[in-house]
């Protein structure tokens, strides 16, 4: 794939953030978020089967101290895996890595099931941790880049909290697998580990349909691919929801790079954002020590101090895990309403404070196994929400180019300090069977959690409902604005005047080779005439084929020369639109060259099947070339629209939309021919239907161009016929409509702002739970589309009907008012929302609990109208 880099302006981030919640987002949650379930399964499985592993006859005979060592080795593998795969994720993309890391996990967890000695068990656990650690970097960065900003907080916390679903599932499964009436002592725990691999295979099937992050693509010089992915997502979401998507927000300008130097990534964290770096380390260290220390050793702690049987330990861990999952689910909404700083600090400090009475009661032996578990559940109800927010925080507050490695780095550092020492310390102190020693580990855990909370109070970032690019501007965007780059970047990415002429030199070289190819073709044809006189038909056919191949090769080289010329124009142009047009034309020439190569290959194919396959590939490249030509025309029309005014600008914009529609159609035809080349008939049939639909859309765009052209002609004739006074009156009318439109738009903005303020102020923001937006029946929750957050987008019709009905009928009961205005046809919830807005804005008055009247009616009571 040819990757061309330059300075571009894109709306990909704002287009992704404005999407309503749809099945696409559920696919992201299920396909990527389930890594946390796997991690919870692995960690808790060890805790659940720990008591069995130390029993005689287990087939491995570990001690309590070795259980802690295995836990520490698992965490060490996760740290190193996160660092190694994290850097690859920023270099190679999110999708390649989250498929690779899942495969590493699958192989290693199956290997764990066959452990026969401590050293083998340690090795298998190390690579299992490496796969999971790599998942953290690839998955968290991909999720944050694909989930809308307005719900990023609660979605991230719930996804991270799903770790405890895996933990509960692992513990519940252990109850079954540790039942000696079903499985032998040496077998049950092995089968339990193999269960994770089965779940992983299912996740691979879902991940095949998860796209690469468009944010990563456009920064790494693959703007067209990013646009195609976003276009496809928008079509899918719009078709599913039946809603017109809201206008995207501001664009962002970036300087694309093929790769980001590691030195730049490291300097970003410690020079550009030193306070945020300290915050990341503090949050990760705090949660890692307490969490890993207790979770890995909870089974042995219950068995040692409360005599809980190994077969019953999983029951306790299931309850413990469910309380941990409840924390992010019930508190997650508050991270978006109250805000990140108060909630993160509150959960960290709150869990630290609750640890103190647990320590006192545990030391004095005042707790039974169940009351001990109840206090642990209360602590970790808060701590789990705080721990999940550590991953959320780090993924939000660093630039996009460094996001995956930042997650990996802070996870590795924090976990190396807390996640390795915690399990080791807890394990060794539990081995002493002395309560006085064990409370030392609890107190250290409370202390580091408290430090994390204090760090958040002083260093935290208010990231709620804010775009990632506004929290930490991409490094390439800073370069584009400043016009400067670091020395290495300048050497690698910025071309010198000598290098700028290289494209022209390549074009000349290609044309020279093309002439040589034409010469060879002419010689072949001369040889054909000689052979015909000799009557050797087979040699004639062979020479004729070679002549055709030489001609195609010459045409291919000519197209490559054209591509180099266009790339040179793009590099030399100072006009952004002209550069984009030239780049599209260059890529079209490259695709035509590729089509000619496939045609030549088809001519020399050994079988008809191979020839047809090559012809299909040639057709696919030809369609891609046509798509690029259409994109070039679209860019040219957009440029003309920006320079024109009035009707001419409308016509140019319509032409741009039309060319883009045809580009989509040609791209779909390219996919169709590629599927046929691979003999994938089902996919080809689906692409053929989609291409037909896109052709219909393109033909409709053609008609809209004609319509706008006719309107432009009519406007021109109209202006010639009417007098200056009539023209002035028409302009005044247009200005009045524009003024009303601006007032309406401002009205809508004010309504949205008031609604958001109500959610984030007063007592409403303290309501726990995922929030009303998670309760949509249509999508099973998380329906948080801007177009469905109320009636702000089309409020005036409903409000005017309410005002008119009350002015005509006077004070009216709510139920009667609903019948008068035909509210049953408005859609779910719109009547109650219209009442709320109308009362807030003073258009009507609420007279009593069920009575409403005109704005000038006497007010008997105040309050918000109840919902439908």
N, C-alpha and C positions, 0 to 999 in steps of 0.2 A: 504494500500500500504506500503510495506517495503521500508524504506529509509535508505540507507547506506551512510555514509559520510566518506570522506577521502581527501587526497590531489590529485587533478587531473590536467591534462593539457588539455586544450580545445581550439579549433579554432572557436567556435560558434560565438563570436563577429565579427571576421574578415570574416567569411562566410556570416553573415547577411549584413555586410557593403559592400561586393563586388557584391551583387545582382543587376542586371539591374532592372530598374523600370518596374513594371508589374501590372496586375490586382490585384494581392495580395496586393500591396501597396495602390491601390485605395480603396480596401476593408477596409484597416486600416484607411485611411483618412475619408471615408464615415461613417464607423461604429463607430469610436472613435472621430474623429474631430468634429462631429456634436454636441457634448456637448456644444461647444461655441455658436452654433446657438440657442440652447435651452436657454442658459444664456442670450444672446442678446434679445431673444424673451421675456423672463421674465422681464428683467430690463427695456427694452424700452416699454413694454406693460404698465407698471406702469406709465412711463412718458407720454405715449400717452393718457392713460385714466384718468390721474390725474385730469385734468380739469373736467371730467364727474363725478368723484367720489366725488368732493366737491359740486356738484350741488344738489339742492333739488330734491327728487324723485329718486335718484340713488339707494336707498334701503340700504345705509350704512352711508351716510352723514359724510364723513371725512372732516377735515379742511386741509389747506395747510401744517400746522405744522405736522399734523398726517400723511400726505403723506410722509414727510421727515422721520418721526419716523418709518413708515412701511419699508421704504427703508433701514434705519439703522438696523432694526431687520432682514431683509432679508440678509444683509451683515454679521451681527453677526452670523446668522445660517450658512452661508457659511464658516465663519472662524472656528466655532466649528466643523462643519461637516468635513472640510478639515483636521483638527487635528485628529479627532476620526477615520475617515475612512482612513486617510493617514497612520497611524500606522498599521491598519489592512491590508492595501495594501502591505506593506513591509513584514508582517508576513504571510499572507495567499495567496498572489499572486495577479496579476493584474486583471485577468479575473473574478474571483469570486466577486471582489469588484466593477468593473465597471458595472456588471449586477445588483448588489444589490443597488448601489447608484442611478442608473437610475430608479429602481422601487420606491425608496423613493421619487424621484422627481415626478414621475407620480401620485402617490397617493396624494401628497401635492398640486400639481398644480390643480388637479381636485377639491380638497377641497376648494381651493381659490375661485373657481367659485361659491361656495355656501355660501360665507361670508354674514353674516347678521348683524354684529356689529364690531366695531373696534378691540375688543380683539380677536375675531375669525379670523379676517383678519390678525392681527399680528401673531397669532399662525401658520396659514397656510403658511404665507410668511416665517416664521422661518424655517419650515421643508422643504419648497421648496429650500431655500438657503442651508440647510444642505445637501440635495441631490446633488445640483450643486457643492458645495464646495468639497464633497467627490469625485465627478467626476474629478475635477481638479487634485487631487493627483494621482488617478488611471490612468487617461487618458494621462496626459502629460508624466508620466514615461513610460507607455506602448508605446506611439508613438515614443518617442526618442529611445527606445530600439529596435524598429522594422523598423525604417526608416534608409536608408543608410547615413553614416556620410557626404558624399560629398554634399548632398542637405538638410541636417537637418535644416540649418538656414532658408532657404527660405520656406521650407515646414512647419516648425513650425510657422513662422510668418503668412503665408497664413491661416493655420488652426486656429491660435489664432485670426487672423483678421476676420475669418468667423463669429465671434461674431456679427459683424455688418451686415452680411446677415440676421441673426436672428432679429437684431434690425430693419432693413429695412422691413423685412417681417412682424414683429409685428406691426410696425407703419402703413404699408400699409393695413394690416388686420383691424387695428383699424379704419381706414377711413370707411371701410365697416360696421364694427360692431357698430360704434358710429352713424351711419346714423339713425336718429329717424324715418325716413320714412320706414325703414326696421325692426329695433328692438326698443323696448320700452327703455326708459331711464334706467330702472332698470335691463334690460336683456342683452343689447349689450355687456357691459364690462365683464359680466360673461361668455358669449360664447367665447369672445376673449381669456380669460385665459384657457379655455378648449382646445383651438387649440393646445397648447403646448403638451398636453397629447397625442393627435393623432399622432403628429410627433414622440414622444417618443416611441410609440408602434412600429412604423416602424423601428426605430433604434435598438430596441431589436432584431428584426428578423435578421438584418444584423450582430449584435454582436455575435449571436450564432455561426457564422462561423469564428470569430477572435480567433486565438490560444493564449494560455498563452505565456508570454514572455520567450523565451529560455534562455535569460540571467538570469532571476530570477530563473528558474528551475535548471540550473547547479550549481548555488551557494548554493541552498538549498538541495543538495544531490539527485537531480533527473536528473542526467546527461543523462541517456538513453532516458528519455522522451524528453529532450531538443534536443538530436541528432535526434530522430524520427521526431520531428516537423520541424527541419531545413532540414532534408532529404526530407520531403514532400514538403516543400516550394521550395526547389531547383528543385525538379522534376517538380513541377507545372510551375515555372518560365522558366526553360529550355525548357519544352514542348511548352510553349506559345510563347517564343521569337525565338525558333529554333536556339539559340546560345549556344556555349560551354562556360560554366561559367569560368571566370578568376580564377587563383589560389588564394586561400585565403592568407591573410597576416600572421603575426606572431601569435603564440599561446600564451595563458596566463595560468599561473599556479595559482590555487586557493585552499584554504583550506575550504572545504564545511562545512556548519553549518545547523542544522535543524532550528535554529532561531538565530536572531541577538539580543543580549540584548539591551534594550532601552537605558541603560546608555552609551553603546558604540556609539549608534547613536547620542545621544546628545553631547557627547564629541567630536565626529568627526567634527561637525560644529564649535564649539566654541574653541576647543583646536588645532585641526589639521588644520582647515581652518578659522582662525578668520577674515582675510581680506575679504575673500569671503562672510562670514556671514554679515559683515557690508555692503558690496556691495548689497547683496540680499535685506536687509531691506531698504536700500536707494532707490533702483529701485522700489520695490513694494509700498512703502509709497508714493513716488512721483506720480506714475501713478494712484494709488487708490484714492487719495484725489481729484485730478482734474477731473478724469473720473466719478467716482460715484457721486460726488457733482453736476456736471453739468448735467449729463445724467438723473439722477433721477428727476431733477427739471427743465429740459429744458422746458417742457410743461407749467408749472406754471409761469416760468420767461417770456415766450413769451406772455402768457395771461395777466399777471400783468402789464408789462411795454409797450407792443405793442398792446394790445387789440386783440390778435389773438383768434379767436373763437375755442372752444374745438374741433369741428368737423374738423377744418383745421390744428390743431396742428400736427396730424400725417404726413401731407404732408411735413412740415418742418423737422420732425424727420427722414423721409425717406431720404431726401437729406443729412442731417447730417450723417446718418448711412452709406450712400454710399461713402461719402468722407473718412470716417474712414476705410472702407474696401479697398478703393483704395490705402491708404498708405502702408499697408503690401504687397499688391500685386505688386505695382510698385517699391517699395523700397526693397522688400525682397531679390532679387538677390544680391544687393549691400552688404548685411550682409555676404555673402559668398565670394565676390570678393574683395571689399575694406577692409572688416574685421569687427569684432564685435565692437571693441573699438571705432573707429571713427564714425561708424554709430549709435551706441546706444547713445554715448555722443552727437552726432550732433542732433539726433531727440529730445532728452530730452531738451537740451539747446535751440534748435531752437524753439520748441513749447513754452518754457518759454519766449523767447524774443518776439515772436509774440503776447503774451498776453498783453504786455505793451501798444501798440497802441490801442488795443481793449478796455482796461480799460479807457484810456483817452477819446476816442470817445464816449463810453457808458456813462461816467460821464457827459459829456457836451451835451448829447442828440443829437449827430450828426449822429446817425445811425437810419435807418429805420429797420423794422423787417427783410427785405431781406438782407440788407448790414450787419446787425448784424450776421445773419446766415452765410453769406459768410466769414466773418472773423473767426467765430467759426470753419467753415469747413477747413480753411487754417491751423489753429492751430492744429486741431485734425488729419489732414492728416499726420503731423509729429508725433504727440503724440501717435496715434494708433500704428504706427510701433514701437515706443519706448516701449509702454505698452506691446505689444506682445513679445518683446525681453526680458522683465523681466522674463516671464515664461520660455523662451528658456534658458536664462542664468542660472537660478537656477537649471534647469533640467540637465544641462551639467556639472556644475563645482563641483558637490558633488558625492561621490562614489555610486555605483549602489545599495548597500544595504540600503542606506539612502535616495535614490532619491525621492521616493513618500512622505516620511515624511518631507524631506527638502522643497519640493514644498509646502506642506500643511503648514509647520511652517512659512515660509517667506510670503506666501500668507496671513495667518491668522494675523501675526504680522503687516505686512504692511497695510493690509486692516483694521485691528482694529484701527490703528492709523489714516490712511487716509480715508479708505472707509466708516467708520461709522461717523467720525466727519465731513467729507465733505458733505454728504447729509443733516445731521442735521444743519450744519452751513448755507449752502446755503438755505435750507428750511426756517429757522427762519429769516434770513436776507431778503429773498424775501417777507416774511409776513409783514415786516415793510413798504414795497413799497417805500423805499428810495434808490436811486441809489448809494448814498455815502456809504451806508452800504454794498450793494451787491458787490461793487468793492473790499472790504476787502477780501471776499472769493476768488475772482479771483487772487488777489495779493498773497495770501497765497498759492494757487495752483501753480502759476508760481514759487514761491520760492522753494517749495519742488521738483518740476520738475527740477529746476536748480541744486539743491543739488544732485539729482540722476545723472544728467549728469556729475557733477564734480567728484562724486564717481566713475563713470565708467572710467573717464580719469586717475585717480590715482590707482584704484584697479581692473580695468577690466582684463579679461583673453582672450587671443587670441585663440578662440575655433573654428574658421572657418575651415571646411573640415578636422577635426581631430576626431579620434575615441574617444568614451566616455571613454574607459578604459585608454587612454593616457592622457586625461584631468584630471581625478581623478581615480587613481588606486583603484579597489575594495579592501575593508578592508581585505577580505579573501585572496586576492592575496598578500597583504603585509604580512599577517601571514605566507603564504606558503613560501615566500622568506626569512623572518626573522627567521622562525622556532619558533616563540613565539606567545603567545596569552595572553589576559588579564586574570585575576585570575578567573573570573566567567566562561569564556570560557574554561579555563583549567579544571575546576571542572566538567563542563558539557560535554565537547566534547572529551577531551584527556583521554584515558583510562589508568589506572594504571596497573602494571603487574598483580595484582590480578584480575582486570576486564578483562584483555586480555585473561586469562584462562577460563573466564566464557563461551565463545563459546564452548570450549572443554567440559566443565561440562554440558552444555545444550545438546550437542551431546550424551554424556553418558546417561543422563536422558531420552532422546528420545529413545535410543536403549533399555533401561530397560523397558520402557512402551511398546515398540514394541514386546518384548518377552512376556510380559503379554498378549498383544492382540493376539499373536499367540497361547498362552496357552488357551485363551478363545475360539479361533476358533477350536482348537483340541477338547475341551470339547463339543462344539456344534456338531462337526462331530461324536463324540462318541454317543451323544444323538440321532443323526440321525439313527445310526445302531440299537439302542434300539427300537426306534419308528417304524422302518420298520418291525421288528418282530411282533409288535403289530398291524400293518396294518393301522395306522392313517396317511393317505397321506397328509392331510392339515398341520398337525403339522410337518411332515417331510419337507414339502416345506418351512414352516416358519423358522425351524431350519437351513435349508440349506442356506436361504437368510441371516440369522444372522451370519452364519459362513463365508459367502463371505464378509459381511460387516466387520467382525472382521479381516479377512485377508487383506482387503483393508486398514483398519485402521493401521494395522501393517506396511504395505508397506509405507503408508503416513508418519508414524513416522520415518521409516528408511530414507526416503528422507529428512525429516527435520533434522535428525542427519547429513546426508551428507552435507546439506546446512550449518549447524553450523561449521562443520569441514572445509569447504571451506572458510567461513568467517574468521575463525581463521587463516588459511593460508594467506589470504589477509592481515590481520592485522599484522601478524608476518613478512611478506615479506618486504624486503627493495628494491626489484626490482619492478619498476612501472608496467612493462608489466606483470610480474608474479602475482602481486596483482590484476590487472585488469582481468586476465584470471580466477583467483580463484573466484573473485566476480561474474563474468558472470556464472560460473558453479554453484555457490551457488544459484543464482537467478533461474537458470534452475531447480535445485532441488526443490526450493520452488514452482515453477510452476507445477512441476510433483506432488508434494504433494497436491496442490490445485486441480489438475485433478483427483486424487484418491478420494478426498473428494466428488467431484461432482459425480463420479461413484457410490460411496456408497449412496449418496442422491438419485440417479436415481433408485437404487435397491429398495428403500423403498418408492418411490413416490406413491401417491394415485391414479394417473391416468396416462394413456399413454402419454397424452400431457405434463404433468409435467416431466415425465421420459425422453421424447425426449428433452425437454428444458435443463434438467440437463446434458444429454449426450452431447448436443452441447456445453454447458459451459465447460465440461470436455475436449472436443476436442480443444476448444479455449485455455485452459490452457496448453494442450499438445503442441500445435503449438508455444505458447510463450516460452515454455521450449526448444523446438528445435531451436527457434530463438536465445535464449541465448547461447546454445551450439555452434551454428555457430559463434556468436560474440566472444566466447572464442577462437575458432579455428582461427578466423580472427586476434585477438589480438596476439595469439601465432605466427602466420605467420608474422605479422608486426615486432615482436621482432626478428624473424629469419632473416628477410630482413635487419634489422638494423645492424645485426652482420655479414651478408654475404657480398660478393663483386661480382661484375660483373653479370654473367648470373644467378648464384644462388640467388642473391638478387632480380633479376627480377622475377624469378620463385616464390619466397616466397611472393613478393608483389602481383603477379597475384593471388596466392592462397588466400591471405587476401581479395582481391577484390571479389573473387568468393564466399568465405564464407559470406561476408557481403551481397552480392546479394541474397544468399539463406536465410539469416536472414530476409531481407526485405520481401521476399516471404512468409516465415512462419508467420511473423507479420501480413501480410495482410490476410492470411488464418485464423488467430486468430480473426481478426475483422469480417471476413465472418461468422465464427461459432457464434460469439457473436450476430451478426445481426439476424441469424437464430433463436437463442435462444429467442430473443425478437420478433420473427415473423415479422420482418421488411423486407419483400420480395424485395422491390425496392432497399434498401441499400445493401441487400445480393447479389442481381444480379450485382450491380455495383462493389462490392468488388470481386465478382467471376471473372469479366472481368479484373479487375486490378491485381488480383493474377495470372491470366493466362499470362498477359503481364510481370509481374515480374518473372514468371517461365521462359519465353523466354529469358529474360535478364540474369537470372542465368545460363541457359544452354549455352548461349553465353560466359559467364565468364568461364564456365567449359572448353569450347573449347580454350579459350585464355590461360588457364593454360596448356593444352596439347601442344599448339603451343609454349609457352615459354619453356616447358620441352624439346621439340624436338630441338628448337634452342640451348638450353644449351648443349644437346648431340652433336649436329652438331659442335658447337664451340669447344667442347672438342676434337672431332675427328680431326677437322681442325688444332688445335694447335699441335696435335701429328704428322700429316702428313707433315706440312710445316717446313721449316728450320728456324733457329733463325733469319736470315736476313729477311725472308718473314714475320715472326711474328712481327719483329721490324717495318717493313714497314707498316704492318696493324695497329700497335699501333700508328704510326705516323699519319696515315690517320684518325684514330679515334680522336686523339688529335687535328688534324687540324679541323675536323668537330666540335668538342667541342669548340674550340677557336672561330670558326665562329659563333657558336650558342651564345657564351657569348658576342661577339661583337654585334651581332644582337639584343640581349636582352638589352645590354647597349644603343644601338642606339635607341631602342624603348623608354627606360626610358628617354633619353635626349629629344626625341620628345615630349613625354607627359609633361615633365617638362617645355619645352619651351611654349607649348600650354597653360598650366596652368599659366605660368608667364605672357603671353600675356593677359589672361583674368583678371589677378589681378593687372596689371600695366598699366600705361598710361591712355589714355582717355577712353579705352574700359570698364574699371571697373566702370565708372561713368554712363554708359548707364542704365537708369531706366528700370523697368519692370521685369518680372519673369525670363528673359533670354532666349536664344535660345533653351536651353534644355527643356523648358516648351512647346515648340511648335511642338513636334513630332506629325505627323499625325497618326502614328501607334497606339500610346497609348493615344492620346488626350492630350499630354503634359507630362512633367517630365520624358522623356526618356533619362536618364542620365547614362546609362550603361557604364562602362569602355570600353566595347568592341565596343561602338557606339559613342565615343567621338571624332571620327576622324578615320583615317586609320592607326593609329600607330601600331595596332596589326599585320597587314599584309601589310606593305607599300612597301617593296622592289620590288615586282613583278610589281606594277603599275609604280613606279619611273623608274625602268630599261626599261620598255616599252617606257616611255616618252623619256629617254635619247637615246635609240636605234633609235627611229623614227626621232628625231632631228638630230642625227649624220648622218643618211642616207639621209634625205631630206633637211637639212639645216634649216634656219629660216622659220618658218611655222605659219600661222594664227591659232588662238585658235580653231576655229570651224573645220578646216581641220585636226589639230592635234588630236582632239577628234575622228574623223573618222578613222584616221590612226591606232590608238591604240585600237579601238573598245570600247570606253568609255561607250557606251550605255548599255553594258553588265556588267559594274562594279557595278552598284547600285547607288542609289540617293546620290549625293554630293561627291562621291569618286574622280571623275576626278578633280574637283576644289580643293579638299583637297590635292590630290597628287601633283598638280601644286604648291600649297602653300609650301608644305614640300620640294619639289625638288628645288624650288627657294631659300628657306631659307638655305638649306644645300649646295648650290652652284653646284648642279648637272646639272642644266640648268640655262639659263639667260632669263630675261624678257627684250625684246628689245623695246617694245612699249606697248600701252594699250592692243592690241590684238595679238601681235607677240611675239613668243618665239624662242630661238635658242640654240645651244649647249653651253656648259659652257665657251668655248673660244671665243664666239661671242662678238662683240662690244656692249656695253650697251648704249641704247638710252635714257631710262628713268627708274626710280625705282618705286617700289610700290608693293603692294600685288595683286595677281591675283584676279579678281572678281569671285564671286561664280557662280555655274551653275544656 
